Amino acid sequence: MFITRKQHNRILTTRCFGRKWCCAPRQNGRRGISLMMVMVAVSLSLVLTYSFLRTQTVVLQMSQNGIRRNLALQAAQTGASLAVEAIHSPDWSGVETNLTQLVLSDQFGETSFLVEFLPVGEDTRVMPGEVPSLQILIRSTGIWQSHENIRQRTERVVEVIAQLQPRVPDVPPAGDDSGVVSDLAPNPTDYNAIQKYALFADLGGSSLVLDPSGCISGQLWLDDRIDFYSDPHWSDFIRQEYLESLGRRYVDADGPKFPHPLIGNITFHNSPYSFTKDDLQAIKTNWSLASSDLDLPNVEHNSWGSYQLYEGGFTYQAVEISSVLRNVQLLPTPDNPLGIFYRNGNVYVQENVLLRGALISTGMVIFSGSKVHFNAFNWRDSQGESLVTTNTAWPRLPVLVAESVYTYRDAQVSLEGAVIVENGFDGAGGEYELTNAVPIDFTATATGQPTDHACSLLSFDTEPAEFSTLRSNFESYDYALWLPDGNAGTWHPIVAVDDSTPTIQVIGEVDLTTSTTVRVMRNRQYYLDVRGPISGERSNIHRPNVWGGIDSFVWTFLFDAWEGDVEELVENLDSVPEFPPIEFVNWLADPDQFSGWANGLLQTYGLTIEPTFFVHWDARHFYRWSPPLFRPFNSNDVNAEQSGYRWEILSWREMP
């Protein structure tokens, strides 16, 4: 019998209802699905378990890394703190000695630090008014190192920038410091006393030779003799009249006045010769005997080739220069912060040379050119701003140290700073001759401020009537400014004139906070000006050529002519004066007395003693003999708690 598919299915279904299990095809499908679900569940569980375990491992590793980083940071902080403490100690070994120490060690590893003292780099922020050469970068590296795996190492860095704050005389102490505490490096033997003299010459026999056109403003220390105004070819009685005339004309109750050749008292080591006493009495210069001897220290050239600013500080190298200087500027740099320039041998200084710092020569330094200016490093930046508080109180190095110095008559040189010569300072004053510029001569009140490496800006309170003439006829070095100082003053060549304001720029350091009367006139063609003390065995400064060109016969003629003029003046007086109505020194300085002479200089300037060789002692500055400038104060009794250096912490930075 034929059964349809629908009937067949109904029969199968009916048979299955009476049993506990379904037909075979239905049962196999359900069992496969269940197995698959179990396998998926087991796999998912394994994945989750693995992920959980792995996450726990990562968390543990991260926790361990964090602990190690913290340990390294704490070690770096410890090292930085100990380094800051060390640099304040008088026992600090200096920047060349690193600090290292083990801080912690356990079964996993050890923690330590390494401290380095480094120069402040260009990438380090330096605040205005700070001195990079007095700064140090303290770099403390904290290190955690695994015992088992050398590759497991963690480092953290702390950087501290500190600046030395040396205690110097005449600067008020900070905090609890005593005013007697000083960080100045000591000068050798007697140099502290020696530099108080405008000129120190300790060679016996002829310590100083000084002829017309030479002038020294300040105290002198000499061994026993001055050879004074002996070079002109005049007789003894004419010379005597001139000296007495000079004393009467340029000395008053306050002492000698510029251009008197010796504006200061003299201290002799040995009693001077009788003729020296007579000369000093004639020109009214006081003298006395020294109570003790002073010895000029020996120059150690190797202390200049490489140098430190402060004991324990970084070592810098002086710059070696050639034997000829011409059309060059020698300035401080980060690698040579005090601007020390060294020459093993002679140095010939020709025209257009600017040096800011110190020139050190083992031989002779010969000046023969124009527009030459040296000035000692003065703790100012390239814009003239003071780098330190009360920069005039900070120590300076000499501007020139040499075996000997020689100057030609046609040189045009200014040296601003102390000069040290092992042997002698020799040369001759140039002719007194002003530039060929339009004649200008006026006085006015002004203030002054240093502006750069070598110059200062003078601002007039009100514009002088002659200022427009100066402005329209100006050429560099054609005019100069005279700045009074006590019984003398200093000359400063003018190198710029402002077209819009009444200001002028001059060579040299001029710092006038209050209005001061100054004089502006044509500059001298030839000169050597030293604004600082000269120390050596002797100094030999001869007269200009114009004084040597007059023979004894002509001197007699001039003296007779002067006496005739004096007699004529006396005849018109009611009584005979105690002193001549016109002094011999003034009569010779009158160009009218030389009218018709062949020598044009005599027709223009007469026989003047206006100095072309001029030394002026500056009481504001104090000099170190050689580097270093500072050393840590060290005392076991008085002020012992203030021993060491003083540092200011400028920044503390913890690297990520």
C-alpha positions in Angstrom: 0.0 0.0 0.0 1.3 3.4 -0.9 1.9 5.7 2.0 2.4 9.4 1.5 5.4 11.3 3.2 2.9 13.2 5.4 1.4 9.9 6.7 4.9 8.4 7.2 5.9 11.4 9.4 2.7 11.2 11.5 3.3 7.4 12.2 6.9 8.1 13.3 5.8 10.9 15.5 3.1 8.8 17.1 5.5 6.0 17.9 8.0 8.3 19.6 5.5 9.9 22.0 5.3 6.7 24.1 9.1 6.5 24.8 11.5 8.4 27.1 13.8 9.3 24.2 13.3 10.8 20.8 14.2 9.3 17.5 18.0 9.1 16.6 18.3 12.0 14.3 16.9 14.5 16.9 19.2 13.2 19.7 22.5 13.4 17.8 22.0 17.1 16.9 21.4 18.2 20.6 24.4 16.3 21.9 26.7 18.1 19.3 25.5 21.5 20.3 26.1 20.9 24.0 29.6 19.7 23.4 30.4 22.8 21.4 29.0 25.0 24.1 31.1 23.3 26.8 34.3 23.7 24.6 33.6 27.4 24.1 33.1 27.9 27.8 36.3 26.1 28.7 38.2 28.1 26.1 36.8 31.4 27.3 37.7 30.5 30.8 41.3 29.7 29.9 41.6 33.0 28.0 40.2 35.0 30.9 42.4 33.2 33.3 45.5 33.8 31.2 44.6 37.5 30.7 44.1 37.9 34.4 47.4 36.3 35.2 49.1 38.4 32.6 47.5 41.6 33.9 48.6 40.8 37.4 52.2 40.3 36.1 52.1 43.6 34.3 50.7 45.4 37.4 53.3 43.8 39.5 56.1 44.8 37.1 54.7 48.3 36.9 54.6 48.5 40.6 58.2 47.3 40.9 59.3 49.8 38.2 57.6 52.6 40.1 59.3 51.6 43.3 62.6 51.5 41.5 62.1 54.9 39.9 61.2 56.4 43.3 64.3 54.9 44.8 66.4 56.3 42.0 64.7 59.8 42.5 65.2 59.7 46.2 68.9 58.8 45.7 69.3 61.7 43.2 67.6 64.1 45.7 69.9 62.9 48.4 73.0 63.4 46.2 71.9 66.9 45.2 71.3 67.9 48.9 74.7 66.5 49.9 76.3 68.4 47.0 74.7 71.7 48.0 76.0 71.1 51.6 79.5 70.2 50.2 80.0 73.4 48.2 79.3 75.4 51.3 82.0 73.6 53.2 85.6 74.9 53.5 86.7 71.3 52.9 85.0 71.0 49.5 87.4 69.4 47.0 86.1 71.5 44.1 84.4 70.8 40.8 86.9 68.2 39.6 85.8 65.7 42.3 82.6 63.8 41.8 80.5 62.6 44.7 79.2 59.0 44.7 77.6 56.9 47.5 75.6 53.7 47.9 72.3 54.5 49.5 70.4 51.2 49.7 71.1 47.5 49.0 68.7 44.6 49.3 68.1 41.1 47.7 66.8 42.7 44.5 69.4 45.4 43.8 71.2 48.4 45.0 70.5 52.2 44.9 73.2 54.8 44.6 73.9 58.4 43.3 76.6 60.1 41.3 77.0 63.9 41.5 78.9 65.8 38.8 79.8 69.6 39.0 79.4 71.0 35.5 79.6 74.4 33.8 76.4 76.1 33.0 75.6 75.4 29.4 74.1 77.6 26.7 70.8 75.7 27.1 70.5 76.6 30.7 68.4 79.6 31.5 70.5 82.4 33.0 68.7 85.3 34.6 69.8 88.9 33.9 72.4 90.2 36.3 73.8 86.7 37.0 77.4 85.7 36.3 77.5 82.3 34.4 81.2 81.9 35.2 80.4 82.0 38.9 77.7 79.4 38.4 77.8 75.6 38.7 75.4 73.0 37.5 75.0 70.2 40.1 73.8 67.1 38.2 72.9 64.3 40.6 72.0 61.0 39.0 70.1 58.4 41.2 70.6 54.8 40.0 68.8 51.5 40.9 70.7 48.5 39.6 69.5 44.8 39.7 71.9 42.3 41.2 70.9 39.6 38.8 70.4 41.3 35.5 72.7 44.1 34.4 70.2 45.3 31.9 67.7 46.0 34.6 68.7 49.6 35.6 66.7 52.7 36.4 68.0 56.3 36.5 66.6 59.6 37.7 68.3 63.0 37.5 68.1 66.1 39.7 69.8 69.3 38.4 70.6 72.3 40.7 72.1 75.6 39.5 74.0 77.5 42.2 75.8 80.8 41.9 78.8 81.8 44.1 78.2 84.8 46.3 81.7 85.8 47.4 82.0 88.1 50.4 84.1 91.1 49.4 85.2 94.2 51.3 82.9 97.3 51.3 79.9 95.1 50.5 77.4 94.8 53.4 77.2 91.3 54.7 74.1 89.2 54.0 72.2 87.3 56.7 74.3 86.3 59.7 77.7 86.9 58.0 80.2 89.1 59.7 81.6 92.2 58.0 85.1 91.0 58.6 84.6 87.7 56.7 86.2 87.8 53.2 86.4 85.3 50.4 89.2 87.3 48.6 92.2 85.2 47.6 95.2 86.6 49.3 97.7 88.7 47.4 101.4 87.7 47.8 103.7 89.4 50.3 103.4 93.2 50.0 101.2 93.8 46.9 98.3 95.0 49.0 100.4 97.9 50.2 102.2 98.3 46.9 99.1 98.9 44.8 98.1 101.9 47.0 100.8 103.9 45.2 100.2 105.4 41.8 103.8 104.4 41.0 106.0 101.9 42.9 109.7 101.6 41.9 112.1 99.7 44.2 115.3 99.8 42.2 118.0 101.8 43.9 120.1 104.4 42.1 117.5 105.9 39.9 114.0 104.7 40.7 112.2 107.3 38.6 113.3 109.5 35.7 110.6 112.2 35.0 110.9 115.0 32.5 108.6 117.7 31.2 105.2 116.4 29.9 105.1 113.6 32.5 102.6 113.7 35.3 101.8 111.2 38.1 98.7 111.8 40.2 98.8 109.8 43.4 101.2 108.7 46.1 104.7 107.3 45.1 107.0 104.8 46.6 110.6 105.0 45.5 113.9 103.5 46.6 116.0 106.6 46.9 116.2 108.9 43.9 114.3 110.9 41.3 116.1 112.2 38.2 113.8 115.1 37.8 113.7 117.5 34.8 117.4 116.9 34.0 117.1 116.2 30.3 116.6 119.7 28.9 119.9 121.4 28.0 119.5 124.3 30.5 121.9 125.5 33.1 121.5 124.7 36.8 120.3 128.2 37.8 117.7 128.2 34.9 116.5 124.8 35.9 116.2 125.9 39.6 114.2 128.9 38.6 111.8 126.8 36.6 111.3 124.3 39.4 110.6 127.0 42.0 108.3 128.7 39.5 106.4 125.4 39.0 106.0 125.0 42.7 104.6 128.5 43.2 102.3 128.2 40.2 100.7 124.8 40.7 100.7 124.3 44.5 98.3 125.8 47.0 97.0 125.0 50.5 95.4 121.7 49.3 98.7 120.5 47.6 99.8 120.2 44.0 97.3 120.7 41.2 97.2 119.4 37.7 99.4 119.7 35.6 102.0 119.7 38.4 104.3 116.7 37.6 103.9 115.1 41.0 100.4 115.4 42.5 101.0 113.4 45.7 103.5 112.7 48.4 106.6 110.5 48.0 107.7 107.7 50.3 111.4 106.7 50.1 112.8 103.4 51.2 116.2 105.0 51.7 117.0 108.6 52.4 117.2 110.4 49.1 120.2 112.3 47.8 120.6 115.9 48.8 119.9 117.2 45.3 116.7 115.2 45.2 115.6 116.8 48.5 116.4 120.2 46.9 114.3 119.5 43.9 111.3 118.3 45.9 111.5 121.4 48.1 111.6 123.6 45.0 108.4 122.0 43.5 106.8 121.8 46.9 106.3 118.0 47.0 106.3 116.4 50.4 108.2 113.3 51.2 108.9 110.9 54.0 110.9 107.7 54.8 109.3 104.3 54.9 109.0 102.6 58.2 109.6 99.2 56.5 110.6 97.7 53.2 108.2 96.6 50.5 109.1 93.9 48.0 107.5 93.4 44.7 106.5 89.7 44.3 107.9 87.6 41.5 105.6 87.1 38.5 104.6 83.5 38.0 103.6 83.3 34.4 102.3 79.7 34.7 99.5 81.1 37.0 98.1 82.9 34.0 98.2 80.3 31.2 95.4 78.3 32.8 93.4 79.9 35.6 90.4 79.7 37.9 88.0 82.4 39.0 87.8 80.8 42.5 89.6 78.1 44.2 87.9 74.8 43.4 86.2 76.2 40.4 86.5 75.4 36.7 89.8 75.8 34.9 89.9 78.1 31.9 92.7 78.6 29.3 94.2 81.9 28.5 94.1 82.7 24.8 97.5 82.8 23.1 98.1 85.8 20.9 100.5 86.6 18.1 103.5 88.9 18.5 101.7 91.8 16.6 98.4 93.3 17.6 96.6 95.5 15.0 93.0 96.1 14.1 91.7 93.6 16.7 89.4 93.3 19.6 90.3 90.9 22.4 87.3 90.3 24.6 86.1 87.8 27.2 84.3 84.7 26.1 82.6 81.8 28.0 85.8 79.8 27.6 87.9 82.7 28.8 85.6 84.7 31.1 88.2 87.1 32.5 89.6 87.9 29.1 93.2 86.8 29.7 95.5 86.9 26.7 99.0 85.4 26.8 102.1 85.8 24.8 105.4 83.9 25.4 107.7 86.6 24.1 107.4 90.3 23.0 104.2 91.9 21.9 104.0 94.9 19.4 100.8 96.8 19.9 100.0 98.8 16.8 96.8 100.8 15.9 93.1 100.1 16.6 93.5 97.6 19.4 90.8 97.1 22.0 91.5 94.6 24.9 89.1 94.0 27.8 90.8 91.8 30.3 94.5 91.3 30.8 97.6 91.0 28.5 100.3 88.8 29.9 103.7 88.8 28.2 106.9 87.0 29.2 108.8 89.7 27.2 108.5 93.3 26.4 105.2 95.1 25.4 105.9 97.9 22.9 103.2 100.5 22.2 103.5 102.3 18.9 100.0 102.8 17.4 97.0 105.0 17.8 93.5 104.3 19.1 94.7 101.7 21.6 92.7 101.0 24.7 93.1 98.3 27.4 90.7 98.0 30.3 90.7 95.4 33.0 87.7 93.1 33.3 85.3 95.2 35.4 82.3 92.9 36.2 80.1 94.4 33.6 78.4 92.7 30.6 78.7 93.7 26.9 76.0 96.4 27.5 77.8 98.0 30.4 75.4 96.6 33.0 76.8 95.6 36.3 76.9 91.8 36.7 77.2 92.0 40.5 76.2 94.3 43.4 78.6 97.1 43.9 80.9 96.1 41.1 83.6 98.7 42.0 84.2 96.7 45.2 84.8 93.4 43.4 88.5 92.5 42.8 90.1 93.1 39.4 93.1 91.6 37.8 95.9 93.8 36.3 95.3 95.0 32.8 99.0 94.4 31.8 101.7 92.2 33.1 105.1 92.1 31.3 108.8 91.8 31.8 109.0 95.5 30.6 107.0 98.1 28.7 108.1 100.6 26.2 106.1 103.4 24.6 106.9 105.4 21.4 106.4 109.2 21.4 103.7 109.0 18.7 101.6 106.4 20.4 98.0 107.0 21.4 97.3 104.6 24.3 95.1 104.4 27.4 95.4 101.6 30.0 92.6 101.3 32.5 93.8 99.1 35.3 96.9 98.0 37.2 100.2 97.6 35.3 102.9 95.2 36.6 106.4 95.2 35.1 109.1 92.9 36.3 111.8 95.3 35.2 111.0 98.8 33.9 108.4 101.0 32.3 110.2 103.1 29.7 109.3 105.6 27.0 108.8 109.2 26.3 106.0 111.7 26.4 104.8 112.7 22.9 104.6 116.3 21.7 101.7 118.2 23.2 99.7 118.7 20.0 95.9 118.9 19.6 94.0 117.4 16.7 93.4 119.4 13.6 89.6 119.5 14.3 87.6 122.7 14.6 88.6 124.2 18.0 85.9 123.6 20.7 86.3 124.1 24.4 83.4 124.2 26.8 82.3 123.0 30.2 78.9 121.5 31.2 77.3 119.2 33.7 76.6 115.6 32.9 75.9 112.2 34.2 77.7 109.0 32.9 76.9 105.3 32.5 79.1 102.5 31.0 77.5 101.1 27.9 79.7 98.3 26.6 83.2 96.7 26.8 85.1 99.9 26.6 82.8 102.9 26.4 80.5 105.1 28.6 77.6 107.4 27.7 77.7 111.0 29.0 74.3 112.7 29.1 74.3 116.5 29.5 71.8 118.1 31.8 71.1 120.8 29.3 72.4 121.1 25.7 75.5 123.3 25.7 75.5 126.1 23.0 78.7 124.5 21.5 77.1 121.1 21.2 75.8 121.7 17.6 79.3 122.6 16.5 80.7 119.5 18.1 78.0 117.4 16.4 78.5 118.8 12.9 82.3 118.6 13.0 82.7 115.3 14.9 85.2 112.6 14.0 86.1 109.8 16.4 89.1 110.6 18.7 89.2 114.2 17.5 87.7 115.4 20.8 88.1 114.4 24.4 86.3 114.8 27.7 88.1 115.9 30.9 86.6 114.4 34.1 87.9 116.1 37.2 88.9 113.8 40.1 90.5 115.4 43.2 93.4 117.6 42.3 93.6 116.1 38.8 91.3 114.1 36.6 91.2 111.8 33.6 91.0 112.3 29.8 88.5 110.2 27.8 88.5 110.3 24.0 85.0 110.9 22.4 84.0 108.2 19.9 80.4 109.0 19.2 77.9 112.0 19.4 74.2 111.5 19.4 72.4 113.5 16.7 69.1 113.7 18.6 70.0 114.2 22.2 72.9 115.9 24.0 74.9 112.8 24.7 78.4 111.7 23.8 80.1 108.3 24.0 83.7 108.2 25.4 86.4 105.6 25.8 86.7 104.3 29.4 84.6 103.5 32.4 82.7 106.6 33.6 80.0 106.0 36.2 78.5 109.3 37.3 75.2 109.0 39.1 75.1 112.7 40.1 75.7 115.7 37.8 79.4 116.6 37.4 81.1 119.4 35.6 83.1 118.1 32.7 85.1 119.8 30.0 85.1 119.0 26.2 87.9 120.1 23.9 90.1 118.8 21.1 92.0 115.6 21.9 95.7 115.3 22.2 97.4 113.7 19.2 99.8 111.6 21.3 99.6 110.3 24.8 99.9 107.4 27.1 97.4 107.5 29.9 97.4 105.0 32.7 94.3 104.9 35.0 95.7 102.6 37.7 98.9 101.8 39.6 102.2 101.0 37.9 104.5 98.6 39.9 108.0 97.6 38.8 111.7 98.1 39.5 111.9 101.5 37.9 110.2 104.0 35.5 112.0 106.1 32.9 109.9 108.7 31.2 111.7 111.2 29.0 110.6 114.6 27.6 109.1 115.3 24.1 111.4 116.2 21.3 110.5 119.9 21.4 112.1 120.2 24.9 115.3 118.5 23.7 115.6 120.7 20.6 116.5 123.8 22.6 120.3 124.1 23.3 121.9 125.9 26.2 122.5 129.1 24.3 118.8 129.5 23.5 117.8 128.7 27.0 120.0 131.6 28.2 118.3 133.8 25.6 114.9 132.7 26.8 115.8 133.3 30.5 117.1 136.7 29.8 114.0 137.6 27.8 111.8 136.5 30.7 113.9 138.5 33.2 113.5 141.6 31.0 109.7 141.2 30.9 109.6 140.7 34.7 111.7 143.9 35.3 109.4 145.9 33.0 106.3 144.7 34.9 108.0 145.4 38.3 108.7 149.0 37.2 105.0 149.7 36.9 104.3 148.4 40.4 104.3 150.5 43.6 106.5 148.0 45.4 108.7 145.1 44.5 106.7 141.8 44.8 108.0 138.8 46.7 107.6 136.6 43.6 107.9 137.5 39.9 104.7 139.0 38.6 104.8 136.4 35.8 106.1 133.0 36.6 108.8 131.5 34.4 106.7 128.4 33.8 103.8 130.5 32.5 106.0 132.7 30.4 107.4 129.7 28.6 103.9 128.3 28.0 102.9 131.4 26.2 103.1 130.8 22.4 103.6 134.6 21.9 107.2 134.2 23.2 108.0 132.0 20.2 106.5 134.1 17.5 108.5 133.7 14.3 110.3 130.6 15.5 110.7 127.8 13.0 109.1 125.2 15.3 105.4 125.4 14.6 104.5 123.6 17.9 106.3 126.3 19.9 104.4 129.0 18.0 101.1 127.2 18.8 101.5 125.8 22.3 104.7 127.2 23.7 106.8 125.1 26.1 103.8 123.7 28.0 104.0 120.9 30.7 100.5 119.7 29.8 101.1 115.9 30.2 101.2 113.5 27.4 102.4 110.8 29.8 99.9 110.7 32.6 99.4 108.2 35.5 96.3 108.6 37.6 95.7 106.4 40.6 92.0 105.4 41.0 91.1 104.7 44.7 87.9 102.9 43.7 89.5 99.7 42.6 91.5 97.0 44.3 93.5 94.4 42.3 94.5 90.8 42.8 98.1 89.9 41.8 97.0 86.9 39.7 94.1 84.4 39.6 92.2 83.0 41.3 90.2 85.9 42.6 88.4 84.1 45.5 89.0 81.3 48.0 86.6 80.0 50.7 86.8 81.7 54.1 88.3 79.3 56.6 88.6 79.9 60.3 88.9 77.5 63.3 88.0 80.2 65.9 86.6 83.6 65.0 83.6 83.3 62.8 84.3 79.6 62.3 80.6 78.9 61.6 80.9 81.2 58.5 83.7 79.2 56.9 83.4 78.1 53.3 81.8 79.7 50.3 78.3 81.2 50.1 76.1 80.0 47.3 72.7 81.1 46.1 70.5 78.3 44.7 69.0 79.6 41.4 67.0 76.5 40.4 66.1 72.9 41.4 64.8 70.7 38.7 63.8 67.0 38.9 63.9 65.3 35.5 60.9 63.1 34.6 
